[in-house]
Amino acid sequence: MLVIYTLQDTIEQDRAMVQAYVSAIHRAMAFVKATPLADVQALVTPKYFSGIDPDAVSAELGFDKSTWAYDGVIDKSSFERGAKPWYRKGTDIPETKYEDVVDISFLQAARAKYK
């Protein structure tokens, strides 16, 4: 599942930038899904995991690769499952409807462009 948070003002002011960002994330997720774990680890370790036990890095990246949903969609039922802890008493998070906060048009455009 790919969830990108942005303000409505940002979308309205620079829709092209938001589209470029979503497209980049979509392409990155496709790359990670298609690339062997060892290759991903070799690519990111020098910058992000230098000096950390390689076995620990491999375990973390392997867990991520095995648990991520790569399609980029948050459907209504997933949103509603997440709503249970988000909107529980004591969080002070105002309840929001799926239709008011989820816009998959950017993902659809990325999918169409990068098949």
Beta strands, then each sheet from edge to edge (+ up, - down):
end
